[in-house]
Structure formats: C-alpha cells, structure tokens
Amino acid sequence: MSEFFGMRVDRKEMLKELIRKIHKGEDPEKLKREFKELFGSVTTKEIAEIEQELIQEGMPREEVMRLCEVHLGVFQESLEKDKPSTGLGHPVTILMEEHKRLIEFSERLKKKIEELQAKNSYEEGKEILEEVKDICAHLKESEKHYLREENVLFPYLEKHGITEPPAIMWMDHDKIRAIKKDLYKIVDNYKDFKIEEFLRKIAVIAVELGDVLASHFYKENNILFPMGLHVISEDEWKDIRLQFDEIGYCCFTPTEVITPIEEIKEERKVEEGVISLPSGSFSIKELEAILNTLPVDITFVDKNDEVKCFSETKDRVFLRTRAIIGRKVQQCHPQKSIHIVEKILQEFKNGTKDHADFWINLNGRLIYIRYFAVRDINGNYLGTLEVTQDVTEIKKLEGEKRLLDW
C-alpha cells in the first residue's frame, strides 16, 4: 500500500471519512466506537495532516476550527497515549504553564464579578473593582504569550509542513483579543454605566472569555503542542527557547522557567566581507549596524513572497523574530488582513503600483506604514520593502531648528 506523510493511504482515507462524518453531525459516541474498532490509535500528527488536507480540498477552515473539540473528543483516549512529556524550561512547558495561569485569572475574574454583584454601588465595591483592574493588567501582559506562538512556534511548525493548525490557532488568538478588548473598554469606562448595567455586561464578557480560553488551550495542549514535539528537533527547540527569551514572558510565568538558559544560546556570527556598490562600499558588519540604526523598521519580502530579512532596531514598532525568515509573508498576517497583502503584492508584481501607504493609531502613537515595490534597473520585480515609522513627534514639528541644543 502506498504512503502519504508516512501514513498508509487507505488508513488516511478512512480517517478522513470519519472526520467528514463528524462534520455532518453524526453521533460522536457512535463515531468513537467506530474509531476504536477500525484503528485503535491515532497520532496528533495524523489528525493534523488529515484536517490540513481536508481544508485544502475545500472544507472551510472556520468549520474545522468550530468542530475541533469534537474531533478531540472522538480521538481523546488515543491522543492521551501519544502526548510526549517535556522538562522544566522547555518552550512547551512554559506555554502550558501560562495556560494554567491564564485560566486561573479567568476564574478569578468571574469570582470577583460575583462578589461585586453583592454591592450596591461602585463606592462599596471599590476594592473589588481594583482587583478586577489588576486582573485586566495581567491579561494585557499575556499578549506576549500569543506573540511568542505566532512569531516563533508557528513558523517552525510551518517549516515542517504544518500550516493549517497554526492558522486556526491564530484565528482563535484574534477572537480572544477581541473579547479582551471589550473587557478592557468596559472596565476602563465603568463610570459611564450604572452599576447594574456594568455588572451585566462584564459578566457576559467574563464567561465568554473563560469559555474561549478553555477551548483554545485544550486544543493547543492536545493537538498543536504534541504535534510540534513530534516534528521539531531538539536543536530547533533550543532556538525557539532563545527567541522566546528575546520576546519576554508574561508576569505570571514561574521564576525558574524564565531564568535564561545560557548554554543553549548560539553564537550568531556575521561573515566578514565587503559589499561594493556603484556609490561606495561597506563591510557586512557595517551594513548590519546601519540597518539597525535607521529610525525606521524595515522588512524585505522577496519575489516569491518569502521574508528574506528585517532590521533589528532597538525599539521596533511591530515584533519580528528570526523564526520568520523564509516564511511566506501571507502567513505573517492574521486571516482578516491577507486579502490586503495579496492585493498589494499582485499590483506590485503587475507593475501597476509602486507603493501603498497606511497610518494607524497604536497605543497613543501615530504609526506610518509604507510598502514599496523593489525593482532592478530594468524594472523587474525583486520583492517588497515594508517601512514602519513612529511619526508622532515628527507630526508635531513646526518652524525650523538650525542650532544644536546639546
């Protein structure tokens, strides 16, 4: 029998048919018995590969995301046997510990809201309200958790051919972000509401957040992480840990876990040499320093839509990690933005446009984002250059300044 991703084709097709039945709404308990009779066991990698192929065949990604937990329910007993273990300080250990802490914060939030419901005014419940604000501060800090997954773990999975599960998890991340945004908005502006209305709104949001976090973390713990442990090498995990350290951790990560692991840090030496241009020359070391000194962040995507390089300025506007090198630029953006990315790239390749400009307000700063088509002297498309700059202070400039004041 022929093989597919190391899996016999007949077995693969039978497992795909079982998942199709789940999506048609057949009884999960009946399908669980059928699975045991036919297969007995399955690995997380098999399930991920099958779901990935079903999506490529036309099954909506949103539908797979919606029924992922049902899949896990059918395969749960088998997957428990397939779950590798990790030691202290391993990236997966860190992520799973953060999952536990985030669930704890979610439960604490719901409890504090229940306590607040027994109060008759904001004044009576001011101490509880302060605790709610403290929980929100921790939840804001948890953004680093999702950034580490999206910018480090997901690219490594994609390098091993695992593309759909990270995309589905990123959709979950955006859903979590939207719920948290609603939470912060109502907490920050609680005085705009009567206490009864405030409690009604925040209680609904807190329950929704708790449900989504529990569902998402369950999927990552039981599918995404075990899959990563099967395909990502030990050396790659070391590099992932190093890049996790560079991004930083949430305030609830245990001290012993965030202690840097010095022995895994690899020397990243720049090869010495000279780059000659018609207008002059510089060494590779000088070029690296120049790029990192520019008052803008730049990212270059080649003609094949793969991230080729980026500057590592001290205070980047948007996070970049070395894990994205070679990654398709489409996979570096959330699903809701991909159509814009594709439009820009296509116009640049067609030669109909040479740049696209955007500006947004981010954390009280005005951010200017520009995309430029990079072409050779004959006009052939070589790639796209993204240039991002914080122009908050530039926008305030008036008159002239001709004298040095330091």
N, C-alpha and C positions, 0 to 999 in steps of 0.2 A: 504494500500500500504506500502511495506517495506521502511526502511530508509537507507540512506547512508551518513555518516558525517552529520546527521541531515537534509539531503535533500531527498525528495521523489525520488525513483529510476526512475520512468517514467519521471519526470522533468529533472533529471540528464541526462538521455539518450537523451532526446530531445535537451538539451543544448549542449551536446557533438556532436550531429549530426549537429547542427548549426555551431559549430566551424569547423567541418570537411568540411562543405560547404565553409567556408571562405578559408580554405587551398586548396580547389580545384579551387579557383579563381572565385567563383560566385560573382555577383554584391553586394558590401557591402550595398548600399542603399536599394536594394531589401531585403537583409537579415535583415536590420534594421527594416523594416516594418513588416517582418515576426516575428521578435523577439517581437515587441510591441504587435502584435496580440495574440501570444501564451503565453507570460509571463508577460509583463508589467514592471517587475522589476527583478533585479538580484543583488546579493551582490558580493563584491570583493572576499570574502572567497569562494563562489560558483565557480566563474570563476577560481580561483587559484587551487581549488581541482580538477576541471574538466580537466584543462590543465595538471596538475600533473598526473592524471590517463591516459590521452591520451599519454603522454610521456612514462609512464610505459608500455603501450600497444604497443609501437613501433614507435610513431611519433617522428622524430628527434628533439632533444632539440633546435638545430640551426634553424629549421623551425619555431618552436613556437616563438623563440626569434625574428625572422625576421618579423613575421606577428602579433606580439603582439599589435602593434599600430592599426592594422586593427580591432582586437578584441575590443580594447578600443573605436574605432570609432563606432562600432555597438552597444556597451553597454553604451556609454558615458552618455547619459541622465539619465539612471538608476543609474549609478555609482555616479553621482554627488549628488544624494539624499542619498547615502549610506556612504558619507565621514564624519567621525566623526571629531570634532574640538579638538585642543589641546591648552594648555595655554603656557605662556611665560616660557622658561626654560625646557619644555618637550623635550626629545630627538628628536621626530619627528619635532617639531617646529624648533629646531636647524638645522636639516638636510635640511629641506625645505628652510630655510633662506640661508643656504650655497648654495643651488641650485640656488637661485636667484642671489647671488653674483657671482657665477661662470659663469652664463650666461652673466652677466654684463661684466666680464673680457673678455669673448669670443667676445662679440660685440665690446668692446674697442680695442681688438687686431685687428679685421678686419678693424676698422676705422683708426687705426694708420698705417696699411699697405697701405690703400688708400692714406693717407697723404704722406707716404714715396714714393709712386709711382709718385708723382709730383716733386720729387727731382731728380737731375741729377747725384749725387754722394753720397757716404757714408758721406763725409765731410759735404755736405749740409744738410743731414738728420740725423746728429749725435744725436741731441736732441730727435728726434722721435725714433731713434734706442734705445736710453737709456730707453725710456718709454716702448718699446717692451720687453726689457730685464727685466724691473721691473714687467711687466705682467707675464712673464715666471717664475719669482721668486715666485709670488703669486700662480701660477698654480702648481709649485713644492710643495709648502706648503700644497696644497689641498689634497695631498696624505693621510693626517690624516683623511680626510672625508671618503675615501674609506676603510681605515683600521678599522675605528670605525664600519662601516657597516659589513665588512667581519668577524671581530673578536668579535663583541658584538651582534649586531642586528640579523645577520643571524643565529648564534647558538640558540638564543631564539626562532626564528621562527621555526627552525628545531625541537626544543623540543616540539613544538605544532603540529608536523606532517607536517609542511610546508617546503618541501625540494627542490622542483624544481624551484620555483620563485627565491630563493636566488642563486641557481646555475646559472640560466640565467642571473641574475644581475651581478654576478661575472664575467661571460664571457664578459659582457659589460664593466666592470671595466678594464679588461685586454686589451680590444680594445682601450679604452680611453688612457691607459698607453702607448700603442704602438704609438698612434698618437702623444701624448705629447713628447715621446722620440724623434721622428722625428723632432718635432718642436724645442726642445732644441738643438739638434745636428746642425741644420742649423743656429740657432741664435748664438750658441757658436762659430761656424766656418764660420761666414758670410764673412770674408775676403778671404776665399778660392773661393768665387764666384764673378763673375761680378754682379753689382747691378741689372741688368735686370734679370739675372738667379735667383738671390737670391729672388727678389720680386715675380717672377713667382712661384717658389717652395713654399715659405712661404704663399702665397695667397691661394694656393690649400690646404695646411695643415690647415690653419686657418678656411676655410669654412668647411672642413671635421670635424674638432674638434667641431665647433659650432653646426653642424647638429647632431653629435653623442651625445653631451651633452644634447641638447634639447630633443632628442628622449628618451634617458635614464632617464633623470629626470622626464619626463612626465609619463613614466611607473612606476617609483618608487612612485611619488606623488599620482598617481591614482589607483595603484594596490597594490604595496608592503606595503606602509605605512598604508593605510586604513585596509589592511588585518592584519597587526601587531596590530593595535589598537583594532581590534575585538577579537584577541586571547590572547594577552599578558596582564597579570594582572597589576594592579596599583603598587603592590609591586615589580613586576619584572621590570616595567618601572623605578622605583626608583633605582634599582640596575644597570640597563642599564645606567642611567644618571651618577651614580657614576663611572662606568667603562669608560664612555665617558670622564669624567673629568680626569681620570688617564692617558688616551692616549693623551689628549690635543686637541686643536682646531686649525683651520686654521686662518690665520691672518686677515681674513675678517669677522669673527664671531662677532656680536654686543657685546659690553662690558657687557650689562645687562644679556645677555644669558650665558656668560661663567663664571659669578660670581658663585663660588661653593655654592651648596645648602647644608648647613651643617646639616640641620635637617634630611636629608634622608640618611646620612652616617651611616651604620650599624656597630656595633662592631663585629669584626671577631676574636673571642677569640679561642685560641688553647687549647684544652682539656689537662689538666696536666696528666702526666703518664710517665711510664718508658718503654723503648723498650730494651729488653735483647737479645743479640746476643752471639754466642759462643766466640767471641773475646772481649766482653765487653758490656757496656750499656750506654744509654743516654736518657734524657727526650725528649718528643715530641718538647718542645720549643728549646732544643739544636739542635735537628735534623733539624728543620726548619731553624735555623740560619746557620748551617753547609751547607745545600744545597744552601742557598742564598749567601754564602761566596765563594763557589767554583769559580775558574777562568774560568769556562765553564758554558754554559747554558744546562740544561738537561730537557727532556720531556719524560715521560713514557706512553706508549700505551699498554693496557692490551691485553690478548689473544683474546678478542672479537673486537679488533681494536678500542677501545674507549679510548680517552685521560683520563688518570687517575690522573696525577699530573705533575707539572712542577716547576722548581726553579724560584724564583723571584729575580734574581740578579739585581744589580743597573743599569747596562748598558747592557741590553740584545741585542744580535745581531738581532734577529727576534722577532717581537711583539708576546706576548701571553697575553690573558686575561682570567679571571676566568670563563667567559661565555663558554669557550670551554670544560670545564670539562664534561665528559660523551658524548662528540661529537665524531662521527666516524672520524678517522684520515683522511679518504679519503675526507671528507667534509672540511678539513682544508687546502686543496691544490687546486690550480686552475685546471681546466679540463685538460690542456695540460700536467700536471705532474702526474695525477692519475695512469696512466699505470706503471710508475716507482715505485710509492708507492706500488701498488698491487704486482709487481714483487718481490720487496724486502720482503714484508710480507709473500708471498707464499713460497719463498725459505727458510726463517727462520722457518716457520711452518713445512715445509717438512724435516727440519734438514740438508739440502744440503749446506747452507751457514750460517755463524755466524756473519758476519759484512759486511757493504758496506760503502765505503769512497768516499767523493766528496770534491772538493775545488773550490771556486769561488772568483772572484774579485768583491767587493761591496764597492762602494764609496771610492775607493782608498785603501781599506783594503783587506787582504787575509783572507778568511774565510774557516775554515776547518770543514766539516760537516760529522759526523760519525754515523752510525746506528749499534746497537748491538742487537743480539738475547739474550733475558734474559731467562735462563733455571734453573730449580731446580736441586737438587743434582742427580736426576735420569735422567736428560736430557730432561724433559718435558718442552715444550714451555710455558712461562708465559707472554711474551709480548716483546715489542721492546723499547730500550732506544735510544733516539736521543741525541747526544752530539755535541754542536756547540761551536767553539772557534775562536777568532780573533788571528791568529798566525803571524800577520805582524811583530811584534817586535821579536818574537821567531825565525823567519826565518833569522833575521839579526845577531843572536848570533854567535860569533866566540871565539876560545880560551877557557879560563877559567876565572871564577870570584870566588875567595875564601875569599875575605875580605869584611866586612860590610862597606858601604860607607855613612852611615847616623848616 
